[in-house]
Amino acid sequence: MKQMEQEEMVSGLKHLFAPGRIGALETKNRIVFAPMLDRLANEDGSISNASVSYYNERARGGAGILIVGAVYFTHETHYRPNQNGLYDDSLVDSHRRLTQVAHESGAHISCQLIHAGIRLAQKAFGAGRAARPVGPSAVSFVTTGVIPHALTGEEIKEITEAYAVAALRARRAGYDLVDIHAGHGYLLHSFLSPFCNKREDSYGGSVENRALFVCEVVRRIKDAAGADFPVNVRINGTDYLPGGIDIDQAVVHARLIEAAGADAINVSAGTRESRQYVIPGSFFPQACYADLAAKVREAVKIPVMTVGRYIDPVLADEVLGEGKADFIIMGRALLADPELPIKAREGRFSEIRRCIGCNTGCAARDIKKFPHISCAVNAAVGREDECRIRPAAVPRKVIVIGGGPAGMEAARVAALRGHGVALYEQAETLGGQMVVASMTQHTRDIQNLTQFLIRQLQVLGVQIHTGVAVNPKLVAELNPDVVVVAAGAAPIRPEVPGADSDNVVLASDVLASTAPVGDRVAVVGGGLVGMETSVLLAQEGKRVILVEMLPKIGVNANPLEVVCLMERFIELGVQIFTRTKLIGIHRGGVTVAMMGLTNENELISIPADTVVIAMGYKPMDDRIRNFRDSGRPVHVIGDCKEARKIIDAVHEGYKVGLEL
């Protein structure tokens, strides 16, 4: 106890690091690693070596409870490749290996059982069988048009029993508790939701009837796995969907689930039709669902967990101190920095690598590039063993040209391995494109990554030189063993008449507030930067028209970003013209060709006081060529290789740092 009091005094986070209790289970703190579909399992659903390392990294980092996410418990509930499975006794040993490692590292561990319901894939994965989407009623799934099979009473009983059998397996595998997913549009949630549930039997109609299925699951698990085996149930505090669950219904759900024997309630929000709320990104404030949890906590006596962008441990402690929740669920924050709990407990806040809320490595990642869970700011996620930073066999003299995310990450990792590193940046400040990218209201968290990397370079003794343009002559004088070129990219400018007019500015200059902008604005380019610039200008009261040559906007943005930005467009009155090609710029605006309006491309003029160019970026090829003939190894990374996103820059920087 004395040691714990000393730790609390160091960080001041007395609520976050106080012991917690769920049923008979006592936890060392109130931090819970969120359940996520990590897709790290073996093909048959068994726990892989990568899975063990992934969860153990968070256990060693100080989380009190780990929740192994999205575990399917019958062949028919398998809905994604490499999903964690516990559908057969033969899988128990692989799970036991995971639970033993978690316990050895000081964490408790839970198994989240999930039935995807209407979200079941209609094809087989690995050891799974082709499944049919099921639900409470034969109501069309809004986003896909799929009409699920309406479960019969007998089928509901079979699924309830399957939950119980799987929970018993989980206990045998060494799990300390089990989680039941009854939110986010999955099967149990669809029964709770009046939007999906149109039944007229005992499982439909009243709010009590709609909760019967999940309550039966809880009771049956208690019967099968033991009354002393804790059960935590995730519910929605609201669906953010007309005709769906609201907070008043959620409070009733929580009371009924508590009465059924649940030991804790986990309050989330959103469903497939409102998926931007399921895993809230940078458009949402931190602790965005704390008030929902508080409403539920007022209504029940069992512990309540809250989720929703908990990045700052100080804020998490405040939420607990205000009595809004009993446990804080952190998902992406512990992807970004598995050691966040230890660092926060010891008061080392500046050393925490914070999530930037982009979702590009996790919730909305490009599956082709990142088949399993990843992270934009932590390249080791899901590859903890292979990406372990180890001392270099032979320390080398390394110079890094470019102080953006790729260059700084390469310098950080190389320095950690014992290399002597000097970093050169042509601008007066470090950060590269992140400086401009963090200028909008919803992207300010990117500044956290910039500051983290700068701080790490300083601590590690990396020589930092800003305001220096590196040329081959300087490289020869410095005589490094290795050169890493991360010189970035330059904005693309249109080759049309009037492109150099006084009323033409670059989006990067607008975001940096260094370019004057009139009241009427035409933004040329509907990618992520163009969309973000349009929102920023519209928030300032400008009348904005967005022009994009492609059939749709946001092709380089993730789906969650596009939805959130479109909501802002509607709110702010931003007009969108797709299939519209820039032909020329004049003092009164732009001339464009509208494709497909008629049988021909029709030329029209769009009035604008200012034309903002947001057509993307191109690599600085000329700078790369200058260094290739230096007679020493040269590594090219980041946007100067190909203009992409922060996740690509960080991952390439990390990879090169490991290889040097």
HUCORKA-V754362 format. One record per pair of residues at least 4 apart in sequence whose C-alpha atoms are under 6 Angstrom apart, sorted by the first residue. I is the first residue (numbers start at 1). J is the second residue. Records with the same first field share a line. If there is no record, write none. Layout:
BEGIN
I=J / J
END
This chain:
BEGIN
8=12 / 13 / 14
10=346 / 347
11=345 / 346 / 347
13=317
14=18
15=317
16=30 / 317
17=29
18=29
19=27 / 28 / 29
20=26 / 27 / 29 / 30
21=25 / 26 / 27
22=263
23=230 / 263
27=64
28=64
29=64
30=327 / 328
31=63 / 64 / 328
32=64 / 65 / 66 / 329 / 330
33=66 / 67 / 329 / 330 / 331
34=67 / 329 / 330 / 331
35=67 / 68 / 69
36=69
37=69 / 70
38=372 / 373
39=82 / 83 / 372
40=51 / 82 / 372
41=45 / 46 / 47 / 48 / 82 / 83 / 84
42=46 / 48 / 82
43=82 / 126
44=126 / 127
45=83 / 84 / 85
46=91 / 94
47=51 / 94 / 95
52=56 / 98
53=57
54=382
56=60 / 102
58=338
59=63 / 102 / 105 / 107
60=105
61=338 / 339 / 342
62=341 / 342
64=107
65=107 / 108 / 109
66=109
67=109 / 110 / 111
68=111 / 112
69=112
70=112 / 114
71=84 / 85 / 112 / 113 / 114
72=77 / 78 / 85 / 114
73=86 / 87 / 166
74=87
75=128 / 129
76=131
77=115
78=128
79=120 / 121
81=125
86=91
92=173
95=173
96=173 / 174
99=174
102=107
103=107
109=175 / 176
110=175 / 176 / 177 / 178
111=178 / 179
112=178 / 179 / 180
113=180
114=181
115=187
116=120 / 186 / 187
117=133 / 134 / 135 / 186 / 187
118=133 / 134 / 135 / 148
120=133
122=130 / 131 / 132
123=130
124=128 / 129 / 130
133=148
134=148 / 149 / 150
135=148 / 150
136=150 / 151 / 191 / 197
137=150 / 197 / 198
138=147 / 148 / 149 / 150
139=147
140=145 / 146 / 147
141=145 / 146
151=155
160=217
164=220 / 221 / 224
168=225
170=175
171=175
177=229 / 230 / 231
178=231
179=231 / 232 / 233
180=233
181=234
182=188 / 189 / 234 / 235
183=189 / 234 / 235 / 236
184=270 / 271
185=189 / 190 / 271 / 272
190=196
191=197 / 210
192=210 / 211
193=197 / 244 / 245
194=244
195=243 / 244
199=204
200=204 / 205
202=209
203=209 / 210 / 212
204=209 / 210
215=257 / 260
216=220
219=260
221=225
222=226 / 227
230=263
231=262 / 263
232=263 / 264 / 265
233=265 / 266
234=265 / 266 / 267
235=267
236=267 / 268 / 269
237=247 / 250 / 267 / 268 / 269 / 292
238=245 / 246 / 247 / 269
239=244 / 245 / 269 / 270 / 271
240=270
251=296
255=300
257=262
258=262
263=302
264=302 / 303 / 304
265=304
266=304 / 305
267=293 / 306
269=278
270=274 / 275 / 277 / 278
271=275
276=280 / 560
280=284
281=357
282=357 / 442
283=442
286=309 / 310
287=308 / 309 / 310
288=308
289=308
293=306
294=324
297=304
303=326
304=325 / 326
305=325 / 326 / 327 / 328
306=328 / 329
307=329
310=330
311=333
319=324
320=324 / 325
333=355
334=338
336=354 / 355 / 377 / 378
337=353
340=344 / 352
341=345
343=348
344=348 / 349
356=445 / 446
359=363 / 364
360=364 / 365
361=365 / 374 / 375 / 376
362=373 / 374 / 375
364=558
366=370
367=371
374=381
376=647
379=651
380=384 / 387
383=387
384=388
390=417
391=417
392=417
395=418 / 419
396=419
397=420 / 480 / 481
398=421 / 480 / 482
399=421 / 422 / 423 / 483
400=423 / 484
401=424 / 485 / 486 / 487
402=407 / 424 / 425 / 486 / 487
403=407 / 408 / 425 / 430 / 431 / 432
404=408 / 431 / 432
405=409 / 649 / 650
406=638 / 649 / 650 / 653
407=486
409=650 / 653 / 654
410=653 / 654 / 657
411=415
412=457
413=657
414=419 / 657
415=419
421=462
422=462 / 463 / 464
423=464
424=465 / 466
425=466 / 468
426=466 / 467 / 468 / 469
427=467
428=466 / 467
431=435 / 450
434=438
436=512
438=443 / 444 / 446 / 447
439=511
451=455
457=462
472=627
482=633
483=634
484=634 / 635
485=635 / 636
486=637 / 638
487=640
488=639 / 640
489=617 / 618 / 619 / 620 / 639 / 640
490=617 / 618
491=616 / 617
492=615 / 616 / 617
496=584
497=584
498=585 / 586
503=610
504=611 / 612
505=612
506=612 / 613
507=612 / 613 / 614
509=514 / 515
510=515
517=610
518=609 / 610
519=542
520=543 / 608 / 609
521=544 / 608 / 609 / 610 / 611
522=544 / 545 / 546 / 608 / 611
523=546 / 611 / 612
524=547 / 613 / 614
525=530 / 547 / 548 / 614 / 615
526=530 / 531 / 548 / 553 / 554
527=554 / 556
528=554 / 557
529=533
530=614
537=542
538=542
544=574
545=574 / 575 / 576
546=576
547=577
548=578 / 580
549=578 / 579 / 580 / 581
550=579
551=578 / 579
552=578
562=566
568=572
569=573 / 574
579=595
580=593 / 594 / 595
581=592 / 593
582=592
583=591 / 592
584=590 / 591
585=590
586=590
588=607 / 608
589=606 / 607 / 608
590=605 / 606
591=604 / 605
592=603 / 604
593=601 / 602 / 603
594=601 / 602
595=601
617=643
618=643
619=639 / 640 / 641 / 642
620=640
637=641 / 652
638=649
639=643
END
